[in-house]
Amino acid sequence: MTQQQGCIFCKIALKKIKTNIIIENDKAMAFLDAYPLSKGHTLVIPKDHYSKIQELDENSSQSLFNMLWKITNPIEKAMGVNSSTIAIHNGKEAGQEIPHVHIHIIPREIGDGAGPVHSMFKNKPNVSSFDMSSIVEEITKALT
């Protein structure tokens, strides 16, 4: 495994820190968040150290998202909810506090005090249809 010295999630992956593991395979693991936003708040991480999603190799990415897919329904069912917020903070500016890829699965219910992702942003840009076209063009260029 590729690890980073001092990374708490790398230590969890190596089982140097005890945590409440729900499921794991050779590439990923899911465990309860130590500071939950709701009961059943779970983190899914790759066992290898990657800071951002775009750094993941294909096998780690498939394993990570397969685990997310596999565990989301059981979490919702066990917590007695019909919904969950699934979130990835991809980089420091996006709110990523630990620079190791991790996916939050946060069981949700009406009246829990949280809102949709759009409620997180106070300063929303005014983007024209011309700007949208330019943005698509720039992203398309960056794909090649």
C-alpha positions in Angstrom: 0.0 0.0 0.0 1.1 3.5 -0.7 0.9 5.5 2.5 1.6 9.0 3.7 3.4 9.6 7.0 1.1 11.2 9.5 -2.2 10.7 7.5 -4.9 9.5 9.9 -6.7 7.6 7.2 -3.6 5.8 6.2 -3.1 4.8 9.8 -6.8 3.6 9.9 -6.2 1.6 6.6 -3.1 0.0 8.3 -5.2 -0.6 11.4 -2.8 1.4 13.6 -5.8 3.3 14.8 -8.8 1.5 16.0 -12.1 2.4 14.3 -15.5 1.0 13.7 -15.0 -0.8 10.4 -18.1 -1.8 8.6 -16.7 -3.5 5.5 -13.3 -3.6 3.7 -11.6 -5.2 0.7 -8.0 -5.1 -0.5 -8.4 -1.6 -2.0 -11.1 0.3 0.1 -12.8 0.3 3.5 -15.9 1.8 5.1 -16.1 2.9 8.7 -18.1 5.1 11.0 -17.1 8.7 11.1 -15.6 9.5 14.6 -17.3 12.9 14.5 -20.7 12.0 13.0 -23.2 14.5 11.5 -25.9 11.9 12.0 -26.2 8.4 13.3 -24.6 6.0 10.8 -22.4 8.7 9.2 -19.9 6.6 7.3 -16.6 7.3 5.5 -15.5 5.2 2.5 -11.7 5.6 1.7 -9.2 4.0 -0.6 -6.6 2.1 1.4 -3.8 3.7 -0.7 -3.1 7.4 -0.1 -4.6 9.7 -2.8 -5.2 13.4 -2.0 -7.8 14.0 -4.7 -10.2 11.9 -6.8 -8.4 12.5 -10.0 -5.2 10.9 -8.5 -6.9 7.5 -8.0 -5.8 4.7 -10.3 -8.6 2.9 -12.1 -8.7 -0.2 -9.8 -8.8 1.9 -6.6 -11.5 4.1 -8.1 -13.6 1.2 -9.1 -13.2 -0.5 -5.7 -14.0 2.8 -3.8 -17.2 3.5 -5.8 -18.3 -0.1 -5.8 -18.0 -0.1 -2.0 -20.0 3.2 -1.9 -22.7 1.6 -4.1 -22.8 -1.6 -2.0 -23.0 0.0 1.4 -25.3 3.0 0.9 -28.6 1.1 1.0 -27.7 -1.0 4.1 -26.7 2.2 5.9 -30.0 3.9 5.1 -32.0 0.7 6.0 -30.1 0.2 9.3 -30.6 3.9 10.3 -34.3 3.8 9.3 -34.1 6.6 6.7 -34.9 6.9 3.1 -32.1 9.2 2.0 -28.5 10.1 2.5 -26.2 12.9 1.4 -23.1 11.5 -0.3 -20.3 14.0 -0.4 -16.7 14.3 -1.5 -14.6 17.4 -0.6 -12.0 17.3 -3.4 -9.2 19.6 -2.1 -8.6 22.0 0.6 -10.5 24.9 -1.0 -13.5 22.5 -1.2 -13.5 21.9 2.5 -11.4 18.8 2.6 -9.9 18.7 6.1 -7.9 15.5 5.7 -6.0 15.3 2.5 -6.9 11.7 1.8 -9.8 10.9 -0.5 -12.9 10.1 1.5 -16.6 9.8 0.7 -19.1 10.8 3.3 -22.4 8.8 3.5 -24.6 10.9 5.8 -28.1 9.4 6.6 -30.7 12.1 6.3 -34.2 12.8 7.5 -36.6 15.7 7.3 -35.9 18.3 9.9 -32.2 17.3 10.5 -31.1 20.9 10.1 -29.0 20.3 7.0 -30.0 21.4 3.5 -29.2 20.7 -0.2 -25.7 21.3 -1.5 -26.9 24.6 -3.0 -27.5 25.9 0.5 -23.7 25.6 1.3 -22.9 28.5 -1.1 -23.6 32.1 0.0 -22.0 33.8 -3.0 -23.3 32.2 -6.2 -22.0 33.4 -9.5 -24.2 34.8 -12.2 -23.3 32.7 -15.3 -24.8 33.6 -18.6 -25.6 31.1 -21.4 -22.5 32.4 -23.3 -20.4 31.8 -20.2 -21.8 28.3 -20.0 -20.8 27.6 -23.6 -17.3 29.0 -22.9 -17.0 26.8 -19.8 -18.0 23.7 -21.7 -15.4 24.6 -24.4 -12.6 25.0 -21.9 -13.4 21.8 -20.1 -13.6 19.9 -23.4 -10.2 21.3 -24.4 -8.8 20.2 -21.0 -10.0 16.6 -21.7 -7.5 16.2 -24.5 
